[in-house]
Every structure is written in C-alpha cells, then in structure tokens.
C-alpha cells in the first residue's frame, strides 16, 4: 500500500510538517526527510493506540487532478 504524504513548509519558522490526509497524526522536522521520519513514528503511535483497522479505514485514495488556474484571476471575484 502506498500513502500520500503532504509536506507543508513553514516559511516563518522554517522546517516542515508532514501528514497523511485523513489520519490525525503529524510529523515535524527541519527537513522534509526529518518530518517524514517523525510522521512515521506518529503513525506507529496512532496504530498502537487506535488499531490498524481504524487507520486503514481512514485512508482513502484521493482523486488528484492538476489544474492550470491563475490565482490572481480568482482573487478578482
């Protein structure tokens, strides 16, 4: 099974937050790799607490589409 991991950069403080959509577990680190490693530990803790079945039930396969939208045009209302 492959998981989608979202990496969110923090431009003010630096570093990254990593998360798997639909599972309330997060990882943080100075680099993407450190945030992912921290997320792995958080997911292990989540599974230990709530069970593998709960984690698997939360994971969905999102439909991902790439759209060429101009955000400046969207802001004009």
C-alpha positions as CSV (number, residue, x, y, z in Angstrom):
1,X,0.0,0.0,0.0
2,X,1.3,3.4,-0.8
3,X,0.3,6.5,1.1
4,X,0.0,10.1,0.1
5,X,2.2,12.3,2.4
6,X,1.6,16.0,2.4
7,X,4.6,18.2,3.2
8,X,3.9,21.7,4.4
9,X,6.8,24.2,4.6
10,X,6.7,26.8,7.4
11,X,8.2,29.9,5.8
12,X,8.2,31.9,9.1
13,X,9.8,29.4,11.4
14,X,11.5,27.1,8.8
15,X,11.1,23.3,8.7
16,X,8.3,21.1,7.6
17,X,5.1,19.4,8.8
18,X,4.3,16.0,7.3
19,X,0.9,14.4,7.4
20,X,-1.2,11.7,5.8
21,X,-4.6,13.1,4.8
22,X,-7.5,11.5,6.9
23,X,-5.3,10.3,9.8
24,X,-4.8,12.7,12.7
25,X,-1.0,12.2,13.0
26,X,1.7,14.7,12.2
27,X,5.4,14.8,11.9
28,X,7.7,17.9,12.1
29,X,11.3,18.4,11.2
30,X,13.9,20.8,9.9
31,X,14.0,18.9,6.6
32,X,11.4,17.0,4.6
33,X,13.1,13.7,5.5
34,X,13.1,14.5,9.2
35,X,9.4,15.5,9.1
36,X,8.6,12.2,7.3
37,X,10.6,10.2,9.9
38,X,8.7,11.9,12.7
39,X,5.4,11.2,10.9
40,X,6.3,7.5,10.7
41,X,6.7,7.5,14.5
42,X,3.4,9.3,14.9
43,X,1.6,6.8,12.7
44,X,3.1,3.9,14.7
45,X,1.8,5.6,17.9
46,X,-1.6,6.1,16.3
47,X,-1.8,2.5,15.2
48,X,-0.8,1.3,18.7
49,X,-3.5,3.5,20.3
50,X,-6.4,3.1,17.9
51,X,-5.5,-0.1,15.9
52,X,-4.6,-0.9,12.4
53,X,-8.2,-1.4,11.3
54,X,-9.0,2.2,12.3
55,X,-6.0,3.6,10.4
56,X,-6.8,1.6,7.3
57,X,-10.5,2.6,7.4
58,X,-9.4,6.3,7.4
59,X,-7.0,6.0,4.4
60,X,-8.7,6.9,1.2
61,X,-7.3,7.1,-2.3
62,X,-7.8,10.7,-3.3
63,X,-8.5,11.7,-6.8
64,X,-5.7,14.1,-7.8
65,X,-6.0,16.5,-10.7
66,X,-3.6,19.2,-11.7
67,X,-5.3,22.4,-12.8
68,X,-3.7,25.4,-14.5
69,X,-5.5,28.1,-12.6
70,X,-4.3,31.7,-12.3
71,X,-4.8,32.6,-8.6
72,X,-4.6,36.3,-9.4
73,X,-7.6,36.0,-11.6
74,X,-9.5,34.0,-9.0
75,X,-8.9,36.9,-6.5
76,X,-10.8,39.3,-8.7
77,X,-14.0,37.8,-7.7
